[in-house]
Amino acid sequence: MYTIVKYILLFFVAFLSLVSCKQEQGNKIQVGFSQAMTTDDWRKQMNSSMKIEASLRPEVNLTISDANNTIQKQIDDIEKFISNRVDVIIVSPIQSKPLTAVVEKSIKAGIPVLVVDRKIEGENYTAYLGADNIEIGRIAARYIISHSKGSGKIIEIMGAKGSSPAHERSIGFNQFVSENKRFDVVNVIQGDWEKESVKKPLKAVLLENPDIEYIFAHNDRMGLSAWETAKTLGLEKKIKFIGVDGLNTVNGGIELVKSGVLDGTILYPTGGNEALKLALKMYNKETIAKTNILNTIVIDKNNAEIIENQMDKVDQQQEVIESQQGAINLQEKEYASQNNLVRLLSFFLMIILSLTVYSIYSTISIARKKKLLEKFNLTVIEQNNEIQEMAKIAERSNEAKLNFFTGLSHEFKTPITLIMSYVESLIENEKIKGTKLIDEIKLIHKNSNRLLRLINQLLDFRKIEEQKFTLRASNAKIYDFTNEVMKNFKGEATRRNIDFQLICKNKSLELFIDLGLMDKVYFNLLSNAFKFTPDNGKISISITENQDNTVKISFKDSGIGIPENELHNVFSPFFRASNNNKNSSGIGLHLSKEFVLLHHGKIELKSKQGSEFVVTLLKGKSHLQPSEIINTAENPNLTPNLVLDNLDIESDLNVVDPISESEKHSLLLIEDNIDLVHFLRSKLSNEYVVHTSDGSDAIEKATEIVPDIIICDINLIDKDGYEISKVLKKDLRSSHIPIIILTAQSNKESVLKGLQSGVDQYLTKPFSFSILKQSISSLLFNREKLRYYYTNNIYRIEPESRFGNQEQSFITKMNDIIQLNIEDSKFSVEDLADKLGVSRVQLYRKVKAIIGINISDHINNVKLEKAAELLKANEMNISEIAYSLGFSSPNYFSTAFKNKFGISPKEYKSSN
């Protein structure tokens, strides 16, 4: 039964598909024609020939829209065609320029456009069909020249201004006339294709020039008007008239030639049938010419009657075709009506048959499924009971494990506390403070503190799971609280050159918070920020008041961020992001969220170019229960002595004071021998900040940290030392860094190759450490001398001086960019770095290494040097100079100028 129903349904679907296909096949090609012809005769002739061609093609649906010689109406008609998604648009433009934009819109919408009779501006249309108006002008000129027997004086009456046929006919006419010196176009009258536009200006011209031999009108209507005007002056027999169009209508060109009004007319074919044929080719994507020209002839007394008879016969045939086509259309409508009725009856019959079969099948199928369902329900009930029993067992087992885990964690706290107490006593012992042992003791203290904090977090997690936390909120100044927590991280920020900022407009802002819980939230968020932010990065905390009685605390870093598809899991317990290769318990962020929720707030994460955690808290205390609020006096003293134990930072037993550390030169050691690395690092770390690389990331590290000097081996993991040196010396970011090759290869070829790769010194192993140390000092001293030269000649460096090198080119290029943007107050260090193709940090280090000052001061000095030149020139006042150089105010400019030159701008100007 099921198989029968299936086949019936398949047959039904196939039948509907067949009907749908036939309907689609019946869809006609939609062709829209925007008509711009201004006379009934021309319009009838054009439309008639196009309709006859369409009637011969049943697949075409032709829509003709008459613009009535109104530009806006024609634009609206074409817009309507575009919105109706016709297949092809045929346009006969009234004027060229106004229709250009709407035709381009049609092309962009994927609808091909055929321009007939008159062109638009540009070439952004599919094809053009029409007579060659330039050739029409030439034919008229040839006719006049070949038949002229009089004065050779000609008057030209042009069509509407801006119309491409008028412009092109005039070009062709004048091209031919100008070649014959006997003929002269005495005057050109600007008409508008209508009779009344000709009479008044022509009468004035004829009164001044009664000996005119020919008048060339751009269409027959204006030619007839010219003849009537000449007749009022008695000149109609003396002057000969040439027109354009040659329509076979009352007062058309052919009748005017036969009656002697016109001496001749140039046939201007409408091309209606050709236009529709071209449109169908465009729809079918056939290859057609961009420009398609209709043929034309001169009609005069010799052939006017013959052409008239031929056109009459064509009109008669068109009438017969239209009559036959009407009968065919009527029959098609009757056939379509009957066919639709048959389809409808078949459709209903198929539905009735299908429903009958389906009802029989359903009755049998429902009975079978009812029995299966009853059996399945019994099985589900039994399995559900088993699952509930297993869940209870698992819950009891899990509870036992958690209780054991919690008890064990509490047991850990006692010995850890004892260890830390004894370690702190040792740290304070005067006998140990001066020994190397102090560093090892501090390391024990740090890791003990880290272990204690991890245990506390695990215990907090257990409390959260059991919902045993009670909020103890008190009124606190959030700025002071935040600043106090930040103090614990500022040493790490200084050591790693991380830009660590607190932004808060209202330093007196107060919130009700549990200081202990919020301290843990801050610590977890800042620990993550420092853990995943690289050296020289940025971490900021911003506190913002909102109008909805809330405060947003944003923790933003420039670290690696979190993949977008993992953001929703960040606050889940034990979650670790796929790009996280750090040791982590995975519960810190989960605890932070729970602590924020206890404050009736929320925490959100945005991760784009780093991570940004936003904590939103409510102002006031109306959202808190009385039991959740305590007096400040009751709040336990919060003395957060937070050790940066979650940052996964390699311990350095040679602890260096931050101030003395900043005064050291930085050194990059590129070596893959671990023992040698440890030896050199231990020997050099007292005088230099030593960075290391095994060679696999040497170029990246050098361009990132921009050290003061590099020591490099030759035989390395990825690239050899020669290649690394060559790349670094060619890179503007690192070209100034002295490089020492330290290798076991001592042959002449190796030394020569090293010097050719741009290294500054070549030392071979085994080496004397004192020689290496002196070599480093000498190269740095030479770099200082070069820096002194650049500092004292920074504004006078020439591109081709005898000291020419990459640093000189860099400074020259940098100064040129600054000079070009010296008047732009918005020009920043970031803009300068972007134009130089380096990062802001790399630019800062590069400029600091070369000239000894930071880039902002250098830009300011360039502006002040320029200001001194302008003051000497004495062509601008001080305020004008200040604003022209991008200073925010004349007062700020005067202060900066005096700081550099020792005197005010006014005194400097007077002295010069």
C-alpha positions in Angstrom: 0.0 0.0 0.0 2.8 2.4 1.0 4.5 1.7 -2.4 1.3 2.6 -4.3 0.9 5.8 -2.4 4.6 6.7 -3.0 4.2 6.2 -6.8 1.0 8.2 -6.9 2.6 11.1 -5.1 5.7 10.9 -7.4 3.4 11.0 -10.4 1.5 13.9 -8.9 4.8 15.9 -8.3 5.9 15.1 -11.8 2.6 16.3 -13.2 2.9 19.6 -11.3 6.5 20.0 -12.5 5.3 19.4 -16.1 2.6 22.1 -15.7 5.1 24.5 -14.1 7.6 23.9 -16.9 5.0 24.6 -19.6 4.0 27.7 -17.8 7.6 28.8 -17.7 8.0 28.0 -21.4 4.9 30.2 -22.0 6.6 33.2 -20.4 7.3 35.8 -23.1 10.3 37.9 -23.7 9.5 41.4 -22.2 10.6 44.2 -24.5 10.1 47.8 -23.4 10.2 50.7 -25.9 10.5 54.3 -24.7 9.2 56.3 -27.6 10.4 59.9 -28.1 9.1 60.8 -31.6 7.4 64.2 -31.6 5.0 63.8 -34.5 2.0 61.6 -35.0 3.2 60.5 -38.5 6.6 59.5 -37.4 5.3 57.8 -34.2 2.7 55.8 -36.1 5.3 54.7 -38.7 7.8 53.6 -36.1 5.3 51.9 -33.8 3.5 50.2 -36.7 6.7 48.6 -38.1 7.7 47.5 -34.6 4.3 46.0 -33.8 4.2 44.1 -37.1 7.6 42.6 -36.3 6.4 41.7 -32.8 3.2 40.1 -34.1 5.4 37.8 -36.2 7.1 36.6 -33.0 4.6 35.1 -30.5 7.3 34.8 -27.9 7.7 38.6 -27.6 5.6 40.9 -25.4 6.2 44.5 -26.6 5.3 47.5 -24.4 5.5 50.9 -26.0 5.6 54.0 -23.7 5.3 57.5 -25.3 7.3 60.2 -23.6 5.4 63.0 -25.4 8.7 64.9 -25.9 9.1 65.3 -22.1 12.6 64.3 -20.7 11.4 63.5 -17.2 8.5 61.4 -18.5 11.0 59.4 -20.6 13.3 58.9 -17.6 10.3 57.7 -15.4 9.2 55.3 -18.2 12.7 53.7 -18.3 12.9 53.5 -14.5 9.6 51.7 -14.6 10.9 49.2 -17.2 13.9 48.6 -14.9 11.8 48.0 -11.8 9.5 45.6 -13.8 12.7 43.7 -14.8 12.0 43.6 -18.6 14.4 41.6 -20.6 15.4 44.3 -23.1 14.9 48.1 -23.2 14.7 50.1 -26.5 15.2 53.8 -26.1 14.7 56.6 -28.6 16.3 59.5 -26.6 14.7 63.0 -26.7 18.1 64.4 -25.6 21.4 62.8 -25.2 22.8 63.9 -21.8 19.8 63.6 -19.5 19.2 60.0 -20.4 22.8 58.8 -19.9 22.5 58.1 -16.2 19.3 56.1 -16.4 20.6 54.0 -19.3 23.8 53.2 -17.3 21.5 52.2 -14.4 19.7 49.7 -16.7 23.1 48.2 -17.8 24.2 47.8 -14.2 20.9 46.1 -13.5 21.8 43.5 -16.2 19.2 44.7 -18.7 20.6 45.3 -22.2 19.7 48.7 -23.8 19.3 49.4 -27.6 19.5 53.1 -28.4 17.7 54.0 -31.6 17.6 57.2 -33.7 19.6 59.4 -31.3 22.6 58.5 -29.2 23.3 59.2 -25.5 26.6 60.6 -24.1 29.4 58.0 -23.7 29.4 54.4 -24.8 27.6 52.8 -21.8 24.8 51.1 -23.8 24.6 47.7 -25.5 24.0 48.8 -29.1 22.9 51.7 -31.3 20.5 51.5 -34.3 19.8 54.5 -36.6 20.6 56.3 -39.7 24.1 57.8 -40.0 23.2 61.4 -39.3 26.6 62.6 -40.3 26.2 60.9 -43.6 22.7 62.4 -44.0 24.3 65.8 -43.6 26.9 65.0 -46.2 24.2 63.7 -48.7 22.3 67.0 -48.3 25.5 68.9 -49.0 26.4 66.8 -52.0 22.9 67.3 -53.4 23.1 71.1 -53.0 26.6 71.3 -54.5 25.7 69.1 -57.5 22.5 70.9 -58.3 23.6 74.5 -57.5 23.5 77.1 -60.3 23.2 80.3 -58.3 24.9 82.2 -55.5 26.0 79.2 -53.4 24.7 80.9 -50.3 23.1 78.5 -47.8 21.1 78.8 -44.6 21.1 75.8 -42.2 18.2 75.2 -39.9 19.2 72.9 -37.0 17.2 70.6 -34.8 16.8 70.9 -31.0 19.9 71.9 -29.0 21.4 69.0 -27.2 19.9 66.5 -29.7 22.6 64.1 -31.2 20.9 63.9 -34.7 21.0 67.7 -35.0 24.6 67.9 -33.9 25.8 65.1 -36.2 23.8 66.3 -39.3 25.3 69.7 -38.9 28.8 68.2 -38.7 28.4 66.1 -41.9 26.8 69.0 -43.8 29.5 71.6 -42.9 32.3 69.1 -43.5 31.3 68.8 -47.1 30.3 72.4 -47.7 33.6 73.7 -46.3 35.5 71.7 -48.9 33.9 73.8 -51.7 34.9 77.4 -51.6 32.1 78.6 -53.8 29.5 77.7 -51.2 29.0 79.5 -47.9 26.7 78.8 -45.0 25.5 82.4 -44.4 23.6 81.6 -41.2 22.7 78.7 -38.9 19.2 78.9 -37.2 18.7 76.9 -34.0 15.2 75.3 -34.2 13.5 72.7 -32.1 12.2 70.3 -34.8 8.9 72.3 -34.9 7.6 74.8 -37.5 7.1 77.8 -35.2 10.7 77.8 -34.0 11.9 78.7 -37.6 9.7 81.5 -38.9 10.8 84.5 -36.9 14.6 84.1 -37.0 14.5 83.0 -40.7 12.5 86.0 -41.7 15.1 88.3 -40.2 18.0 86.5 -42.0 16.2 86.5 -45.4 15.5 90.3 -45.1 19.3 90.8 -44.7 20.3 88.1 -47.3 17.6 87.9 -50.1 20.0 86.2 -52.5 20.0 82.9 -50.6 20.1 79.9 -53.0 19.4 76.9 -50.7 17.9 76.3 -47.2 18.8 73.0 -45.6 16.4 72.1 -42.8 17.1 69.2 -40.4 13.6 67.8 -40.9 10.7 68.3 -43.3 8.5 70.2 -40.9 11.0 72.9 -40.5 11.6 72.8 -44.3 7.9 73.5 -44.8 8.0 76.3 -42.3 11.0 77.8 -44.1 9.1 77.6 -47.5 6.1 79.4 -45.9 8.3 82.1 -44.4 10.0 82.7 -47.8 6.6 82.8 -49.5 5.6 85.8 -47.2 8.7 87.6 -48.7 8.1 86.5 -52.3 11.2 84.3 -52.3 9.7 80.8 -52.4 10.5 80.3 -56.1 14.0 81.8 -55.9 15.1 79.6 -53.0 15.4 75.8 -53.0 14.6 73.8 -49.9 16.0 70.5 -48.7 14.5 68.6 -45.8 15.1 65.3 -43.9 12.6 62.5 -43.0 10.8 61.6 -46.3 7.6 60.4 -44.5 4.7 59.1 -46.7 2.0 61.1 -44.9 -0.1 64.2 -45.4 2.4 67.1 -45.5 5.2 64.5 -45.2 8.4 64.8 -47.1 7.3 62.8 -50.2 4.1 64.9 -50.7 6.1 68.2 -50.2 8.6 67.1 -52.9 5.8 66.1 -55.3 4.0 69.5 -54.7 7.3 71.4 -55.4 7.6 72.8 -51.8 10.8 70.9 -51.2 13.4 70.4 -53.9 14.4 67.2 -52.1 14.3 65.3 -48.8 16.7 62.8 -47.3 14.9 59.6 -46.3 15.4 59.0 -42.5 14.2 55.4 -41.9 12.5 54.6 -38.6 13.9 51.0 -38.4 11.2 49.7 -36.1 11.4 46.1 -37.4 15.2 46.2 -37.4 15.2 47.5 -33.8 13.1 44.6 -32.5 15.3 42.1 -34.4 18.4 43.5 -32.7 16.7 43.5 -29.3 16.0 39.7 -29.6 19.6 39.1 -30.7 20.7 41.0 -27.5 18.3 38.9 -25.4 19.7 35.7 -26.9 23.3 37.0 -26.3 24.2 36.8 -30.0 27.1 38.7 -31.3 26.1 42.1 -32.7 27.8 45.3 -33.7 27.9 48.2 -31.3 26.7 50.6 -34.0 24.1 49.5 -36.6 23.4 51.9 -39.5 20.2 52.1 -41.5 20.4 52.9 -45.2 19.1 56.2 -46.7 18.5 57.8 -50.1 17.6 61.3 -51.5 14.0 61.7 -52.6 13.4 64.3 -55.3 10.9 64.7 -58.2 12.6 61.8 -60.1 11.8 59.1 -57.6 9.2 60.5 -55.2 6.2 58.9 -56.8 7.9 55.4 -57.0 8.9 55.5 -53.4 5.4 56.6 -52.4 3.8 53.7 -54.3 6.2 51.2 -52.5 5.4 52.6 -49.1 1.7 52.4 -49.8 2.0 48.8 -50.6 4.0 48.1 -47.5 1.3 49.9 -45.4 -1.4 47.8 -47.0 0.6 44.6 -46.2 1.0 45.7 -42.7 -2.7 46.2 -42.2 -3.4 42.7 -43.6 -0.8 41.2 -41.2 -2.3 43.1 -38.2 -5.7 41.7 -39.1 -4.4 38.2 -39.3 -2.4 38.5 -36.1 -5.5 39.7 -34.3 -7.4 36.6 -35.3 -4.5 34.4 -34.2 -4.3 36.1 -30.8 -8.1 35.5 -30.3 -7.7 31.8 -31.1 -4.7 31.5 -28.7 -6.7 33.0 -25.9 -9.5 30.5 -26.5 -7.0 27.6 -26.6 -5.3 28.8 -23.4 -8.6 29.1 -21.6 -9.6 25.5 -22.5 -6.2 24.2 -21.7 -6.2 25.7 -18.2 -9.7 24.2 -17.6 -8.4 20.7 -18.5 -5.4 21.2 -16.3 -7.5 22.3 -13.4 -9.9 19.3 -13.7 -6.9 16.9 -13.9 -5.4 18.5 -10.9 -8.5 18.1 -8.8 -8.9 14.5 -10.0 -5.4 13.7 -9.0 -5.9 15.2 -5.5 -9.2 13.2 -5.0 -7.4 10.0 -6.0 -4.4 10.7 -3.8 -6.5 11.5 -0.8 -8.6 8.3 -1.2 -5.5 6.1 -1.4 -3.8 8.0 1.5 -6.8 7.7 3.8 -6.9 3.9 3.3 -3.1 3.7 3.9 -3.3 5.9 7.0 -6.0 3.8 8.7 -3.9 0.7 8.4 -0.6 2.5 9.3 -2.0 4.2 12.4 -3.2 0.9 13.8 0.3 -0.6 13.4 2.1 2.5 14.9 -0.2 2.5 17.9 0.9 -1.0 18.9 4.6 -0.1 18.4 4.2 3.1 20.4 2.6 1.4 23.3 5.5 -1.1 23.4 8.1 1.7 23.0 6.5 3.7 25.9 6.9 0.8 28.3 10.6 0.5 27.3 11.2 4.3 27.8 9.6 4.2 31.3 11.8 1.3 32.3 15.0 3.1 31.0 14.0 6.3 32.7 13.8 4.6 36.0 17.2 3.0 35.5 18.7 6.4 34.5 17.3 8.1 37.6 18.8 5.4 39.8 22.2 5.7 38.1 22.0 9.5 38.4 21.5 9.2 42.2 24.5 6.9 42.4 26.7 9.2 40.3 25.6 12.2 42.4 26.5 10.5 45.6 29.9 9.4 44.1 30.6 12.9 42.8 29.6 14.5 46.1 32.0 12.1 47.9 34.8 13.0 45.5 34.2 16.8 45.9 34.1 16.5 49.6 37.5 14.6 49.6 38.9 17.2 47.1 37.7 20.1 49.3 39.1 18.6 52.5 42.4 17.8 50.8 42.6 21.4 49.5 42.1 22.7 53.0 44.8 20.4 54.3 47.2 21.9 51.6 46.7 25.4 53.0 48.3 24.6 56.4 51.7 23.4 55.1 51.8 26.1 52.4 51.1 28.8 54.9 54.0 27.5 57.1 56.3 27.4 54.1 55.4 31.0 53.2 55.9 32.2 56.7 59.4 30.7 56.9 60.3 32.0 53.4 59.2 35.5 54.3 61.3 35.3 57.5 64.3 34.3 55.4 63.7 37.2 52.9 63.7 39.7 55.8 66.9 38.1 57.3 69.8 40.7 56.9 72.4 37.9 56.6 70.7 36.5 53.5 69.7 39.8 51.7 73.2 40.4 50.3 73.7 36.9 49.0 72.8 35.2 45.7 70.5 32.9 47.8 67.9 35.7 48.1 66.8 35.2 44.5 66.2 31.5 45.0 64.2 32.2 48.1 62.1 34.8 46.3 61.4 32.2 43.6 60.2 29.7 46.3 58.0 32.5 47.8 56.5 33.3 44.4 55.6 29.7 43.5 54.2 29.1 47.0 52.0 32.1 46.6 50.9 30.9 43.2 50.0 27.5 44.6 48.1 29.1 47.5 46.1 31.3 45.1 45.3 28.3 42.9 44.0 26.4 45.9 41.9 29.4 47.0 40.4 29.5 43.5 39.5 25.8 43.6 37.9 26.3 47.0 36.0 29.4 45.7 34.8 27.2 42.8 33.5 24.6 45.3 31.7 27.4 47.2 30.1 28.7 44.0 28.9 25.2 43.1 27.3 24.9 46.5 26.0 28.5 46.5 27.6 29.2 49.8 28.9 32.7 48.9 27.3 35.7 50.7 27.9 39.2 49.3 29.4 41.6 51.8 29.2 44.9 49.9 30.5 48.3 51.3 30.7 51.8 49.8 34.1 52.2 48.0 35.7 54.6 45.6 36.1 52.5 42.6 39.0 54.6 41.2 41.1 54.2 44.4 40.2 50.5 44.6 41.2 50.0 40.9 44.4 51.9 41.3 45.4 49.9 44.4 45.0 46.6 42.5 46.9 48.0 39.5 50.0 48.7 41.7 50.6 44.9 41.9 50.9 44.7 38.1 52.9 47.9 37.3 56.3 46.2 37.9 55.5 43.6 35.3 54.2 46.2 33.0 57.4 48.2 33.3 59.6 45.1 32.8 57.8 44.1 29.6 57.3 47.7 28.3 53.5 47.3 28.4 51.4 50.5 28.2 49.3 50.0 31.4 46.7 52.8 31.9 43.6 53.6 34.0 41.0 56.0 32.5 38.4 57.5 34.7 36.8 60.9 34.5 35.1 60.9 37.9 37.7 59.8 40.5 35.1 60.3 43.3 32.7 57.7 41.9 31.4 55.4 44.6 30.0 51.8 44.2 28.8 49.2 46.7 31.0 46.2 46.1 32.4 43.3 48.0 36.1 44.3 48.1 37.3 40.7 48.5 35.3 39.3 45.6 35.9 42.2 43.3 39.6 42.0 44.0 39.5 38.4 42.7 37.6 39.5 39.6 40.2 42.2 38.9 43.0 39.8 39.5 41.7 37.1 37.2 41.0 39.6 34.4 44.3 41.4 34.7 46.2 38.1 35.0 44.7 36.9 31.7 45.5 40.3 30.1 49.1 40.2 31.1 49.4 36.5 30.3 48.2 36.9 26.7 49.5 40.4 25.9 53.0 40.4 24.2 55.8 42.7 25.2 55.4 46.4 24.2 51.6 45.8 24.1 48.8 47.8 25.7 46.4 47.1 28.6 43.9 49.6 29.8 41.1 49.8 32.4 38.4 52.4 31.8 35.6 53.3 34.2 32.6 55.0 32.5 29.3 56.2 34.0 26.2 55.6 31.9 22.8 57.4 31.9 21.0 54.2 32.9 22.4 54.4 36.4 25.1 51.8 35.7 28.9 51.9 35.6 31.0 50.0 33.0 34.5 48.8 33.9 36.4 47.8 30.8 39.5 45.6 30.8 41.0 45.9 27.3 44.3 44.4 26.0 46.2 44.0 22.7 46.8 40.3 23.1 46.0 37.3 21.0 42.3 37.5 21.5 39.9 34.5 21.5 38.5 32.8 18.4 35.0 34.1 17.6 33.4 30.7 17.5 34.6 30.0 21.1 33.4 33.3 22.7 30.2 31.7 24.1 32.2 29.1 26.1 34.7 31.6 27.8 32.9 31.7 31.1 32.3 27.9 31.3 34.3 26.1 34.0 37.5 24.4 32.9 37.3 26.0 29.4 40.5 26.7 27.5 40.6 28.4 24.1 42.1 26.6 21.2 44.9 29.3 20.9 45.8 29.1 24.6 49.1 27.3 25.1 49.5 28.6 28.7 49.1 26.5 31.9 45.7 27.4 33.2 43.1 25.8 35.6 40.2 27.2 33.4 38.1 28.3 36.3 39.2 32.0 36.8 36.8 33.5 34.3 33.9 31.3 35.5 34.5 32.5 39.1 34.7 36.1 37.9 31.3 35.8 36.2 29.8 34.3 39.3 31.2 37.0 41.5 29.9 39.7 39.2 26.4 38.1 39.2 26.4 38.1 43.0 26.7 41.9 42.6 23.6 41.8 40.4 25.8 42.9 37.5 27.0 41.3 34.3 30.2 40.6 32.5 30.6 40.6 28.7 33.5 39.8 26.3 34.5 41.4 23.0 37.4 39.9 21.1 38.7 41.9 18.1 42.3 42.8 17.9 42.8 41.6 21.5 40.2 41.0 24.2 37.9 43.4 26.1 36.0 42.2 29.2 33.3 44.7 30.3 31.9 44.5 33.9 28.6 46.4 34.3 27.6 47.3 37.9 24.6 49.2 39.3 25.1 52.4 41.2 23.7 52.9 44.6 22.5 50.1 46.9 18.8 49.7 46.1 19.4 46.5 44.2 21.1 44.9 47.2 19.4 43.1 50.1 20.1 44.6 53.6 21.9 41.4 54.5 24.3 41.9 51.6 25.5 45.4 52.9 28.0 46.0 55.6 29.5 49.1 57.1 33.0 50.0 55.9 34.3 49.6 59.4 33.2 45.9 59.4 34.9 45.2 56.1 38.2 43.3 56.7 41.3 45.1 55.7 42.1 44.3 52.1 45.9 44.3 51.6 46.3 42.7 48.2 49.9 41.7 48.1 49.3 40.0 44.7 52.3 38.2 43.2 52.1 37.8 39.4 51.9 34.0 39.7 49.6 33.2 36.8 51.6 35.0 34.1 53.9 32.0 33.2 56.9 34.3 33.2 60.3 32.7 33.2 62.0 33.5 36.5 65.2 35.5 36.3 67.3 35.1 39.4 69.3 38.2 38.5 66.6 40.7 39.6 67.4 44.1 38.1 66.0 47.4 39.3 63.6 48.8 36.7 65.5 52.1 36.5 68.9 50.6 35.9 67.3 48.1 33.5 66.0 50.9 31.3 69.5 52.4 31.0 71.0 49.2 29.5 71.5 48.6 25.8 69.5 45.7 24.4 71.3 42.8 22.8 69.9 40.0 20.6 71.8 36.7 20.7 71.0 34.4 17.7 72.5 31.0 18.7 71.2 27.5 18.7 73.9 26.1 21.1 72.1 26.1 24.5 75.3 25.9 26.6 76.8 28.9 24.8 73.6 30.8 25.1 73.6 30.3 28.9 77.2 31.3 29.1 76.9 34.5 27.2 73.6 35.4 28.8 75.1 35.0 32.3 78.2 37.0 31.3 76.4 39.9 29.5 73.2 40.3 31.4 74.8 42.6 34.0 75.4 45.2 31.3 72.8 44.4 28.6 69.2 43.4 28.3 69.8 40.0 26.5 67.2 38.5 24.2 67.8 35.1 22.6 66.7 33.3 19.4 67.7 29.9 18.0 67.5 31.3 14.5 64.0 30.2 13.5 62.5 33.5 14.4 65.6 35.7 14.3 64.4 38.2 11.7 60.9 38.5 13.3 62.5 39.1 16.8 65.0 41.7 15.5 62.3 43.7 13.7 60.0 43.4 16.7 62.4 44.5 19.5 64.9 46.5 17.4 67.9 45.8 19.7 70.9 48.0 20.0 73.3 45.2 18.8 73.1 41.6 17.4 75.4 38.7 17.9 74.8 35.9 15.4 76.1 32.5 14.6 76.3 31.2 10.9 75.0 27.6 11.2 71.5 27.9 12.4 68.2 25.9 12.3 66.3 27.7 9.5 68.4 30.5 7.8 72.2 30.8 8.1 73.8 33.9 9.6 74.7 35.4 6.3 71.1 35.4 5.1 69.8 36.8 8.3 72.4 39.6 8.3 71.7 40.5 4.7 67.9 40.7 5.3 68.3 42.8 8.4 70.7 45.2 6.7 68.3 45.7 3.8 65.3 46.3 6.1 64.8 49.9 7.1 63.6 48.8 10.5 66.8 47.1 11.4 69.5 48.4 9.0 71.1 50.6 11.7 71.7 47.7 14.1 75.4 46.6 14.3 75.9 42.9 13.7 78.7 40.7 15.1 79.2 37.3 13.5 80.4 34.7 16.0 81.2 31.4 14.3 83.7 28.6 14.1 84.2 29.2 10.3 87.5 31.1 10.1 88.5 30.6 6.4 88.9 33.6 4.1 85.9 32.9 2.0 83.6 32.8 5.0 85.0 36.0 6.4 84.6 37.7 3.0 81.0 36.4 2.6 80.2 37.7 6.1 81.5 41.2 5.3 79.6 41.2 2.0 76.4 40.4 3.8 76.8 43.7 5.7 78.0 42.5 9.2 80.0 45.0 11.2 82.5 42.5 12.8 83.5 38.9 12.3 84.8 36.9 15.3 85.8 33.2 15.2 85.5 30.5 17.8 87.2 29.8 20.1 87.0 33.5 21.0 88.2 35.7 23.8 85.3 37.0 25.9 87.2 40.2 26.6 87.6 40.8 22.8 83.9 40.1 22.3 82.9 42.5 25.1 85.2 45.2 23.7 83.9 44.7 20.2 80.3 45.2 21.5 81.4 48.4 23.3 83.3 49.8 20.3 80.4 49.2 17.9 78.0 50.8 20.3 80.4 53.8 20.7 80.6 54.2 16.9 76.9 54.1 16.7 76.7 56.9 19.3 79.2 59.0 17.2 77.0 58.4 14.2 73.9 59.4 16.2 75.8 62.6 17.3 76.4 63.4 13.6 72.7 62.8 12.7 71.5 64.8 15.7 73.6 67.8 14.8 72.9 67.6 11.1 69.3 66.2 11.1 67.9 69.2 9.2 70.7 69.5 6.7 71.3 65.9 5.6 71.6 65.6 1.8 70.5 62.5 0.0 73.8 62.0 -1.8 76.4 63.0 0.8 79.5 60.9 1.3 78.0 59.4 4.4 75.2 58.0 2.4 73.6 54.8 3.7 70.2 53.4 4.6 69.9 55.5 7.8 70.6 58.6 5.8 67.9 57.7 3.2 65.5 56.8 6.0 66.0 60.2 7.7 65.7 62.1 4.4 62.5 60.3 3.5 61.1 60.8 7.0 61.9 64.5 6.9 60.3 64.8 3.5 57.1 63.3 4.7 57.0 65.5 7.8 57.6 68.6 5.6 54.8 67.6 3.2 52.4 67.2 6.1 53.8 70.0 8.3 50.6 72.1 8.1 48.2 69.1 8.9 47.3 69.4 12.6 45.9 65.8 12.5 49.1 64.3 11.1 50.2 61.8 13.8 53.1 59.4 14.5 50.9 56.6 13.4 50.4 58.3 10.0 54.1 58.8 9.6 54.8 55.1 10.5 52.2 54.0 8.0 53.8 56.1 5.2 57.2 54.7 6.0 55.9 51.1 6.1 56.8 50.4 9.7 54.9 50.0 13.0 54.6 52.8 15.5 56.9 51.0 18.0 59.5 50.2 15.3 59.5 53.8 14.2 60.0 55.0 17.8 62.9 52.6 18.3 64.5 53.3 14.9 64.4 57.1 15.4 65.5 56.8 19.1 68.5 54.6 18.0 69.5 57.0 15.1 69.1 60.5 16.5 68.6 59.9 20.3 65.2 61.6 20.6 61.7 60.3 20.3 59.7 60.8 17.1 57.2 63.2 18.6 59.9 65.6 19.7 61.6 65.3 16.3 58.3 66.2 14.4 58.0 69.1 16.8 61.5 70.2 16.2 61.0 70.2 12.4 57.9 72.4 12.8 59.9 74.8 15.0 62.8 75.0 12.5 60.2 75.8 9.8 58.7 78.4 12.1 62.1 80.1 12.5 62.4 80.3 8.7 59.0 81.9 8.4 59.8 84.4 11.2 62.9 85.4 9.4 60.9 85.8 6.1 58.6 88.2 8.0 55.7 87.6 5.7 53.2 86.2 8.3 52.4 87.1 11.8 53.0 84.8 14.8 49.4 83.5 14.9 49.3 82.7 11.2 52.6 80.8 11.5 51.3 78.8 14.6 48.1 77.7 12.9 49.8 77.0 9.5 52.2 74.6 11.2 49.4 72.7 13.0 49.9 74.1 16.5 46.7 74.2 18.5 47.1 77.8 19.7 49.6 80.7 19.4 50.3 80.4 23.2 51.3 76.8 22.9 53.5 77.6 19.9 55.2 80.4 21.7 56.0 78.2 24.7 57.4 75.4 22.5 59.4 77.9 20.5 61.0 79.5 23.6 61.8 76.0 25.0 63.8 75.2 21.9 65.4 78.6 21.0 65.5 80.3 24.4 63.6 83.3 23.2 60.0 84.0 22.3 58.9 84.1 18.6 58.3 87.9 18.9 61.9 88.5 20.2 63.3 86.1 17.5 61.4 88.0 14.8 62.6 91.4 16.0 66.3 90.2 16.2 66.1 89.0 12.5 
